[in-house]
Amino acid sequence: MSILGLTATVLGVSVIAGLLGALTGLGGGIVIVPFLTLALGVDIHYAIGASLVSVIATSSGAASAYVKEGFSNIRVGMFLEMGTTLGAIGGACLAAVAAPSLIAFIFGIVLIGNVVASILQPPDSSDSLPRSSGPVAARLRMDGEYPSLRGLVRYHVRRAPAGLGVSSMAGVLSGLLGIGGGALKVIAMDRVMRIPFKVSTATSNFMIGVTAASSAGIYLHRGYIDPGLTLPVMLGVLAGSIIGTRVLSRTPTRWLRRVFNVVILALGVEMIFNALTGRI
């Protein structure tokens, strides 16, 4: 394949990754890393370096639009980032004594279990909004509203401490395995804190750039960010994330949730496979 053809291929796949990342709040790395390593044979370190830049691009492209449109909950994002940051530090320390393959296996089981629980859940129960706030959420004024086709929808936030705990787990996994924590962040907000799914994905997009930026600095220092590879990835993901922000408000929540479940299921299977085959 010529350099021009390779660049066009990477750019096209990156657009899809950015669109998926903006809609699900997971970042584009879930698509970018497997594609670069498995399909194109790129060294994993350079693939992760390009992926981290793509996550920053997703966060920059999608988060600013989501904040402007009123989807992101800044107070919730900053609150959960405390747990994610501390968890990432703990994960980096834990990496010296724990077997990453075991953690990856458990992580995969948790993700697949969440998909099964979501499928078995009654169709509308996950979208029924709480009628009151939790005590911590009320004190920190986390409640908010988001735009919909019916106008502004007011929502209340529940179980903020539990959501902080799940976000801490996301940070631990990120520091231990070098993966993005967007999956658990969305789960923490959607299933634990009972925040509407569109708000959860938008707020996750706001959060993931913070963690990725610190990790990207390390990869840049070690020389694992190749401009020739990273540039088409960044441009494609940025374009896809901008498209995703325009699609989100018009897409029914049930379809977004289905896409999220498919991606989470694939990620869970990949984590278990990599753990059992010794790739982690």
Number of C-alpha atoms within 10 A of each C-alpha: 7 7 9 9 10 14 16 14 14 22 23 17 21 29 25 21 29 37 29 26 31 34 29 30 32 30 36 36 26 21 19 25 22 17 17 21 16 11 9 11 11 16 13 15 16 21 24 25 26 29 30 33 25 32 34 27 27 37 33 18 24 31 29 18 19 26 15 9 13 17 25 27 22 17 16 26 21 14 18 24 22 14 21 30 20 16 24 25 16 19 23 18 14 16 16 10 8 12 13 19 20 14 20 23 20 15 21 24 16 14 22 20 14 19 20 13 11 16 13 9 11 10 10 8 8 16 16 11 16 15 10 13 20 18 14 14 21 15 10 13 14 21 20 20 17 19 15 12 8 6 9 12 13 13 21 21 27 25 17 25 18 14 26 23 16 23 31 28 24 27 32 28 27 25 26 24 18 17 19 25 27 25 22 26 33 29 22 27 30 21 19 19 25 24 28 25 22 27 24 27 33 31 29 34 34 27 26 27 23 16 21 25 14 11 18 21 15 13 17 14 9 11 12 18 24 13 11 11 19 21 18 23 30 27 19 26 37 28 22 29 35 22 20 24 22 16 14 20 18 10 13 11 15 14 10 17 18 15 15 22 20 13 19 22 20 15 19 24 17 16 22 22 17 16 20 14 9 10 10 17
